[in-house]
Amino acid sequence: MIWWLSDEQRARAEKLALVALQEEHDWLTSVRSRFLDNLQLCVDVEIVHGGEKFTLAVVYPTTFPDTPPIVMPHGELRLSNHQYGVGGELCLQWRPDNWDPSVTGAMMIESAYGLIAGERASDGRTDVVPSDHKTSLASELRFETWRLMVPDGAWGSLEGHLPELMVAISLTMTARQLNRVAHLTAIGARGSELWTSSQPTPTNAPARSGFLLRTQQDMSVLALHGGGEFEDLAKRVPELAPFLHNQELPFLIVLEKSGRRTAYDMQWSKNGLPLLIPYRIIEEGELANRSASNRDAISQNRVAVVGCGSIGSKIATSLARAGVRKFLLVDEDVFLTGNLVRNELDARAIGWHKVDALADKIEQIAVDADVITRRIALGSQISSITMDSTLELLGDCDMIIDATANPTSFNLCAGASSRNRKPMVWAEVFGGGIGGIVARARPDREPPPLYARNQITKWCEDHGISWEATPQGRYEVNPDNGPPFIADDADVSVVAAHATRLGIDILQGGETAFPYSAYAIGLKKGWIFEAPFDTWPIDLRSSGAWESNTSAASSEIIRGLMSELASETNS
């Protein structure tokens, strides 16, 4: 839509405001209007200050007056410190974040003059105009091509440990188009590090070595050159002289006398001169600051996730983000291209066993993760020794999650849970994504998993549908009338997220946030669900008994039973 054609009155008002501005101020020496190729209205103006002429273009966007006009210099010029790059638009008094449609293009020109005049004092000095623009880190980095990520705690490790002039550092490098991101992974020589990052770093990223050094120089002298080539670099910064004899130049983090830190990637230019590429240092905060979970309590527990498909992969990665660091992953399946539509894994996992690819994914979230994998399906045709050892591992875990929707697997997980008195969580998506069920069983608080499952089955039957009529293990259903229902990634994610919350609640300990032990969650209208997100709590009554804790048996009882079982039998 062409704003000046649809709002002729506003277009004429803009013209009159420009005429009045020129008549009122002698610093505005020229105003000319033209149309760009896309019929955008553009006003070219000439401003004079201190004997210097500034030619600006005021471009009215197609969305005017809902958004402000764009004011920028003619040509690739840097007119102000409040400018989006060389030749870019000026950041003026009115911007998209505080725009008022009543502001005119003439008022924008007047604001531009105030900025230009404010930064240029009458005696030739350069003044600073205070910024009213509140920027976020993300917005600042839009124009930072090279970045250095420094994890929390890195600088603190140097206190009292850096009397030398320099110390070795290790980094990994990632690239996307023209952008480069360096990740600081260690400070100190290999084997005698002062600090090592506990944060995950990208897999298969090239390694880079370098040095952290002290200097008495002000590195801003180099920054003013935008990095670039230096014939006299050794003279400017004597501490860099030793590196200039090497064929391969290092990455540098420089601690200046003032306490300021700067970073550079040193390379040889095509002209054979040292090239300094400045990197923007980004200091990362502690990961736990973004999590609402009790990470200390959660990290001490090992969680078994049986089934690493759509639900299991989402639960495992979400638990890792919440602070779980110890996992047992059980699944025999291989990740195929068709699994991309619902699984947490991506194309890099195609062809790999799901447990192995999911273990890699977890280690990308938590560098200190301890992941045990078993490439089997519980109850499948494998050796009894393999099955027995896997079930023992399940019993050693602090919580068991069954995400298979397979009755055999559930029964084996339930047995390990009850026998070892370990809490269990399970989740299933109903066929077609109509909804799902999440449930938990905690020793002596809820019935053992098999009893709980029977109560849930009875609950479904009481509401007019048998458990067998809610297809398990399939994500599609073909109703008699209408198109088929298919559970997509969003449907599976909802059920997985609720199951994860049940698991975190158990791991954190204390009073539970969930008054019921099982919930039926609706995602479409159907069965008992009146609408999406219609949730039905399921109250599980006390029934059955968890097995006794054999670890509490006395040594006399154990020796007596061993002797009885090992004795010979006479015919």
C-alpha positions in Angstrom: 0.0 0.0 0.0 1.3 3.5 -0.9 0.7 5.6 2.2 0.8 9.0 0.5 -1.8 7.9 -1.9 -4.2 6.4 0.7 -3.7 9.3 3.1 -3.4 12.4 1.0 -4.1 14.7 3.9 -1.0 13.4 5.8 1.1 13.6 2.7 0.3 17.3 2.2 0.9 18.0 5.9 4.4 16.5 5.6 5.1 18.8 2.7 3.9 21.9 4.6 6.0 20.9 7.7 9.2 20.7 5.5 8.5 24.1 4.0 7.9 25.7 7.4 11.1 24.1 8.8 13.2 25.5 6.0 11.7 29.0 6.4 12.4 28.9 10.1 16.0 27.7 10.2 18.9 28.9 8.1 20.9 25.7 8.8 18.5 23.8 6.4 19.7 25.1 3.0 18.1 22.6 0.7 14.9 20.4 0.6 14.1 18.3 -2.5 11.5 15.5 -2.8 11.7 12.5 -5.2 10.3 9.0 -5.5 12.4 5.9 -5.4 11.8 2.9 -7.7 9.3 1.4 -5.4 7.4 4.7 -5.2 8.7 5.4 -1.7 8.8 9.1 -1.0 12.4 10.3 -0.3 13.3 13.8 0.8 17.0 14.9 0.2 18.1 17.7 2.6 21.3 19.7 3.1 22.3 20.7 6.6 25.0 23.2 7.4 26.9 23.3 10.7 30.2 24.9 11.5 30.9 25.6 7.8 30.5 21.9 7.0 27.7 20.6 4.7 25.8 17.4 5.5 23.6 15.8 2.9 20.9 13.5 4.2 18.2 11.3 2.7 14.9 11.0 4.6 13.1 7.9 3.3 9.4 7.4 4.2 8.8 3.7 4.6 5.7 2.1 3.1 4.4 1.6 6.6 4.5 5.3 7.5 3.1 6.8 9.7 3.0 3.5 11.7 6.8 3.4 11.6 9.4 6.3 11.5 11.1 7.7 8.5 14.7 6.6 7.9 17.3 9.3 8.0 20.8 8.4 6.6 23.7 10.2 4.9 24.3 10.1 1.2 27.3 7.8 0.6 29.3 5.5 2.9 29.9 8.1 5.6 30.1 7.8 9.4 28.5 11.0 10.6 27.8 10.1 14.2 28.4 7.7 17.0 24.7 7.2 17.1 24.6 5.5 13.7 23.9 2.0 12.5 27.3 1.4 10.8 29.0 3.3 8.0 26.4 4.8 5.7 23.6 3.5 7.9 20.7 5.3 9.4 21.0 7.7 12.3 19.6 6.7 15.7 17.5 9.8 16.5 15.2 11.0 19.2 12.3 9.1 17.7 12.8 5.4 16.9 10.7 2.2 16.4 10.7 1.6 20.2 9.2 5.0 21.1 7.6 6.1 17.8 4.5 8.3 17.8 2.6 8.6 14.5 2.1 12.3 15.1 5.9 12.9 14.6 6.6 14.3 11.1 9.6 14.0 8.8 10.5 17.6 9.5 10.8 16.8 13.2 13.1 13.9 12.3 15.3 16.3 10.3 15.4 18.7 13.2 16.5 15.8 15.5 19.2 14.9 13.0 20.6 18.4 13.1 20.6 18.4 16.9 22.6 15.2 16.9 25.2 16.5 14.3 25.6 19.8 16.0 25.7 18.2 19.5 28.7 16.0 18.5 30.7 18.9 16.9 31.6 21.7 19.4 32.3 25.2 18.0 36.0 24.9 18.9 36.4 21.8 16.8 36.4 19.3 19.6 34.3 16.1 19.4 31.6 16.0 22.0 29.5 13.1 23.2 25.7 13.1 22.9 24.2 10.9 25.7 22.4 7.9 24.3 18.8 7.3 25.2 18.9 4.1 23.2 18.7 1.0 25.4 20.3 -1.9 23.5 20.3 -5.6 24.3 23.3 -7.8 23.9 21.6 -9.5 20.9 21.1 -6.2 19.1 24.7 -5.1 19.7 26.0 -8.3 18.3 24.2 -7.9 15.0 27.2 -5.9 13.8 29.8 -7.9 15.5 31.2 -10.4 13.0 33.8 -12.0 15.3 32.9 -13.0 18.9 34.7 -14.6 21.8 32.5 -16.5 24.3 34.0 -16.5 27.9 32.2 -18.8 30.4 31.5 -17.8 33.9 34.4 -18.1 36.3 37.2 -17.8 33.7 38.5 -14.4 34.8 38.2 -15.3 38.5 40.7 -18.1 38.0 43.4 -15.6 37.2 43.4 -13.8 40.5 46.7 -14.4 42.2 47.8 -17.0 39.6 49.1 -14.9 36.7 52.4 -13.3 37.7 53.9 -14.2 34.4 53.7 -12.1 31.3 51.6 -14.6 29.4 49.9 -18.0 29.7 48.6 -20.4 27.1 44.9 -20.7 26.3 42.8 -23.2 24.4 39.7 -22.4 22.2 37.3 -24.0 19.8 36.1 -22.1 16.7 32.8 -22.2 14.9 31.8 -20.4 11.7 28.6 -19.4 9.9 29.0 -17.6 6.6 31.3 -14.7 7.4 30.8 -14.8 11.1 33.3 -16.5 13.5 32.7 -17.4 17.2 35.5 -18.5 19.4 34.9 -20.4 22.6 37.4 -20.2 25.5 37.8 -23.7 26.8 40.9 -23.6 29.1 43.5 -21.2 30.6 46.9 -22.7 31.2 49.2 -25.2 29.4 47.7 -28.6 28.7 48.0 -30.7 31.8 48.5 -27.8 34.2 45.4 -25.7 33.5 44.4 -22.9 35.8 40.8 -23.1 34.6 38.8 -25.5 32.4 35.4 -24.7 31.1 32.5 -26.8 32.4 30.2 -25.6 29.7 29.4 -27.6 26.5 31.2 -26.7 23.3 30.2 -27.5 19.7 31.2 -31.0 18.6 33.7 -31.4 15.8 34.7 -27.7 16.1 38.3 -26.9 15.1 40.7 -26.3 18.0 42.7 -23.1 18.3 45.6 -22.2 20.6 46.7 -18.9 21.8 47.9 -16.8 24.7 46.6 -14.6 27.4 49.1 -11.8 28.0 49.6 -8.6 30.0 50.6 -5.4 28.3 51.4 -1.8 29.4 50.0 -0.6 26.1 46.5 0.8 25.3 45.1 -1.6 22.7 42.5 1.0 21.7 45.2 2.4 19.4 44.8 -0.9 17.4 41.0 -0.9 17.7 40.8 2.5 16.0 42.4 0.9 12.9 39.6 -1.7 13.0 42.3 -4.4 13.3 44.0 -4.5 9.9 47.6 -4.7 8.9 50.5 -3.2 10.9 54.0 -2.8 9.6 55.1 -1.5 13.0 53.1 -3.9 15.2 56.2 -4.9 17.3 56.9 -1.3 18.0 53.3 -0.5 18.9 52.9 -3.5 21.2 56.4 -4.9 22.2 54.8 -7.9 23.9 53.6 -9.2 20.5 57.1 -9.2 18.9 58.0 -12.8 19.8 55.0 -14.1 17.9 56.0 -12.4 14.6 58.7 -14.9 14.0 56.2 -17.8 13.8 54.6 -19.2 10.7 51.3 -19.7 12.5 50.1 -16.8 14.6 48.1 -17.3 17.8 44.8 -16.1 19.2 45.3 -13.4 21.8 43.4 -12.2 24.9 45.1 -9.1 26.1 44.9 -7.8 29.7 45.7 -4.1 29.6 47.2 -2.1 32.4 43.8 -0.3 32.9 42.2 -3.7 33.5 40.4 -3.7 30.1 40.3 -7.0 28.2 40.5 -7.2 24.4 40.8 -10.2 22.0 42.4 -10.6 18.6 42.9 -13.3 16.1 46.4 -12.8 14.6 46.9 -13.9 11.0 49.3 -13.2 8.2 47.8 -11.0 5.5 48.3 -11.6 1.8 51.0 -8.8 1.9 53.0 -10.7 4.5 52.1 -8.3 7.3 50.6 -9.2 10.7 46.8 -8.9 10.6 44.9 -8.3 13.8 41.2 -9.2 13.8 39.4 -7.8 16.9 36.9 -10.1 18.6 34.0 -8.9 20.8 34.3 -10.5 24.2 31.0 -11.9 25.5 31.0 -12.9 29.2 28.5 -15.6 29.8 26.5 -15.8 33.0 26.1 -18.9 35.1 23.8 -21.5 33.5 21.9 -22.2 36.7 20.6 -18.6 36.7 18.1 -19.5 34.0 16.7 -22.6 35.6 13.9 -22.8 38.1 14.8 -26.3 39.2 16.9 -27.3 42.2 19.9 -28.2 40.1 22.1 -29.3 43.0 19.5 -31.9 44.2 18.7 -33.0 40.7 22.3 -33.4 39.5 23.0 -36.1 42.1 20.4 -38.6 40.7 20.8 -41.0 37.8 17.7 -41.3 35.6 16.9 -44.2 33.4 15.0 -43.4 30.2 13.7 -46.5 28.5 12.7 -45.7 24.9 14.5 -42.9 23.1 11.9 -42.2 20.5 9.6 -39.1 20.2 8.7 -38.9 23.9 11.8 -40.3 25.5 14.2 -38.1 23.5 12.3 -35.0 24.6 12.2 -36.0 28.2 15.9 -36.8 28.4 17.0 -33.5 26.8 14.6 -31.5 29.0 15.9 -33.2 32.1 19.5 -32.5 31.1 18.6 -28.8 30.8 17.0 -28.9 34.2 20.2 -30.2 35.8 20.2 -34.0 35.5 23.7 -35.2 34.8 23.5 -39.0 35.1 21.5 -41.0 32.6 20.9 -44.6 31.6 19.4 -44.7 28.0 17.8 -47.9 26.8 16.6 -48.4 23.2 17.6 -50.8 20.3 16.2 -48.6 17.5 18.2 -46.8 14.8 17.4 -43.2 14.0 16.0 -42.9 10.4 15.0 -39.9 8.2 11.3 -40.5 9.0 12.0 -39.9 12.7 12.8 -36.3 12.1 9.1 -35.3 12.3 8.8 -35.9 16.0 12.1 -36.8 17.6 14.4 -34.3 19.5 17.3 -35.5 17.3 18.1 -33.9 14.0 19.6 -35.0 10.6 23.1 -35.5 12.2 21.7 -38.5 14.0 20.5 -40.4 10.9 21.9 -43.9 10.8 23.0 -43.9 14.4 21.4 -45.8 17.2 19.1 -43.5 19.1 20.8 -44.0 22.4 24.2 -43.0 21.0 22.9 -40.0 19.2 20.8 -38.9 22.2 23.9 -39.3 24.5 25.8 -36.9 22.2 22.8 -34.5 22.3 22.8 -34.6 26.1 26.6 -34.0 26.2 26.1 -30.9 24.1 23.8 -29.6 26.8 25.9 -30.7 29.8 29.6 -31.2 29.2 29.9 -33.1 32.5 27.1 -35.5 31.7 27.6 -39.2 32.6 25.6 -41.3 30.1 25.3 -45.1 30.0 23.7 -46.5 26.9 22.3 -49.9 26.2 21.3 -50.8 22.6 18.5 -53.2 23.5 14.8 -53.4 23.7 13.5 -54.7 27.0 11.8 -58.1 26.5 13.3 -58.6 23.0 15.2 -61.7 21.8 18.5 -61.1 23.5 20.6 -63.2 25.9 19.4 -63.6 29.5 22.7 -62.2 30.7 22.3 -59.0 28.8 18.7 -58.6 29.9 19.5 -59.3 33.5 22.4 -56.8 33.6 20.3 -54.1 32.0 17.5 -54.6 34.6 20.1 -54.4 37.3 21.3 -51.1 35.9 17.6 -49.9 35.9 17.3 -50.9 39.6 20.5 -48.9 40.4 19.0 -45.7 39.0 17.2 -43.2 41.2 14.2 -42.9 38.9 12.9 -45.0 36.0 11.0 -43.4 33.0 9.2 -45.7 30.6 8.6 -43.9 27.3 8.0 -47.0 25.1 4.2 -47.4 25.3 5.1 -51.1 25.0 3.4 -53.4 27.6 6.4 -55.8 27.9 8.8 -52.9 28.5 6.4 -51.4 31.0 6.1 -54.6 32.9 9.9 -55.0 33.1 10.4 -51.4 34.2 7.6 -51.8 36.7 9.3 -54.9 38.2 12.6 -53.1 38.5 10.9 -50.1 40.1 8.9 -52.2 42.6 11.8 -54.6 43.4 14.3 -51.8 44.0 11.8 -49.3 45.5 12.6 -46.7 42.9 10.0 -44.2 41.7 8.7 -44.6 38.1 7.2 -42.2 35.6 5.6 -43.2 32.3 3.9 -41.4 29.4 1.9 -42.4 26.5 0.3 -40.6 23.5 -3.1 -41.8 22.4 -3.5 -42.7 18.8 -4.0 -39.7 16.5 -2.7 -37.3 19.1 -6.1 -37.0 20.7 -4.3 -36.8 24.0 -2.1 -38.7 26.3 -1.6 -39.9 29.9 1.3 -39.2 32.3 1.6 -41.0 35.6 4.0 -41.6 38.5 4.5 -44.2 41.1 6.5 -43.4 44.3 7.4 -46.1 46.9 4.8 -46.2 49.7 3.0 -43.1 48.4 1.3 -44.5 45.3 0.5 -48.1 44.4 3.4 -50.0 42.6 3.4 -49.3 38.9 1.6 -52.5 37.8 -1.2 -51.8 40.3 -1.3 -48.1 39.2 -1.5 -49.1 35.6 -4.5 -51.4 36.3 -6.3 -48.6 38.1 -5.7 -46.3 35.1 -7.1 -49.0 32.8 -10.1 -49.3 35.0 -10.5 -45.5 35.0 -10.5 -45.5 31.2 -13.1 -48.2 31.1 -15.3 -46.3 33.6 -15.3 -43.4 31.2 -16.6 -45.4 28.3 -13.4 -46.6 26.6 -11.1 -49.5 27.2 -7.4 -49.0 27.5 -6.9 -51.3 24.4 -9.2 -48.9 22.4 -6.7 -46.1 22.9 -4.0 -47.3 20.5 -0.6 -47.2 22.1 2.7 -47.0 20.1 1.0 -45.4 17.1 0.7 -41.8 16.3 -2.1 -41.9 13.7 -5.8 -42.9 13.7 -8.2 -43.2 10.8 -11.7 -42.4 12.1 -14.8 -43.6 10.2 -15.6 -40.1 9.1 -13.2 -37.3 8.2 -9.5 -37.1 7.7 -7.1 -39.1 9.7 -5.8 -37.8 13.0 -2.0 -37.7 13.3 0.0 -36.8 16.4 2.6 -34.3 15.4 5.6 -33.0 17.2 3.7 -30.4 19.1 1.3 -33.1 20.5 4.1 -35.4 21.6 6.0 -32.4 23.1 3.0 -31.5 25.3 2.8 -35.0 26.8 6.6 -35.3 27.2 6.8 -31.9 28.9 4.2 -32.9 31.5 6.0 -36.2 32.1 9.2 -34.3 32.6 7.6 -32.0 35.2 6.5 -35.1 37.1 10.0 -36.4 37.0 11.6 -33.2 38.2 9.1 -32.9 41.0 10.2 -36.4 42.2 13.9 -35.7 41.9 13.7 -32.4 43.8 12.1 -34.0 46.8 10.0 -32.3 49.4 6.3 -31.6 49.1 5.0 -32.5 45.6 3.4 -29.8 43.4 1.0 -32.4 41.9 -1.9 -33.4 44.0 -2.8 -36.4 41.7 -0.5 -39.2 40.5 -1.8 -39.4 37.0 -3.4 -37.1 34.4 -5.2 -37.6 31.1 -4.4 -34.6 28.9 -6.6 -33.7 26.0 -5.1 -32.3 22.8 -8.2 -32.6 20.5 -11.9 -32.8 21.1 -12.9 -36.4 21.5 -13.4 -39.3 23.9 -13.7 -37.6 27.3 -12.0 -34.4 26.2 -14.4 -31.5 25.5 -11.6 -29.4 24.0 -7.9 -29.2 23.6 -6.0 -28.9 27.0 -8.9 -30.5 28.8 -7.2 -32.3 31.6 -8.6 -35.0 33.8 -6.8 -35.9 37.1 -6.8 -39.6 38.0 -6.8 -40.4 41.7 -4.9 -43.6 42.4 -6.0 -45.5 45.5 -3.6 -47.4 47.7 -3.4 -51.0 46.6 -0.6 -53.6 46.4 2.6 -53.3 48.2 6.1 -52.3 47.3 8.7 -54.9 47.9 10.6 -54.7 51.1 14.1 -53.2 51.2 16.4 -56.2 51.2 19.4 -54.0 52.0 18.1 -53.7 55.5 18.4 -57.4 56.2 20.8 -58.5 58.9 24.0 -60.4 58.0 22.8 -63.4 60.0 19.6 -63.6 57.9 21.6 -63.3 54.6 24.1 -66.0 55.7 21.3 -68.4 56.8 19.4 -68.1 53.6 22.6 -68.5 51.5 23.4 -71.7 53.4 19.9 -73.0 52.9 19.8 -72.4 49.2 23.3 -73.8 48.7 22.7 -77.0 50.6 22.5 -80.4 48.8 19.1 -82.0 48.2 18.7 -85.7 49.1 16.3 -87.9 47.1 
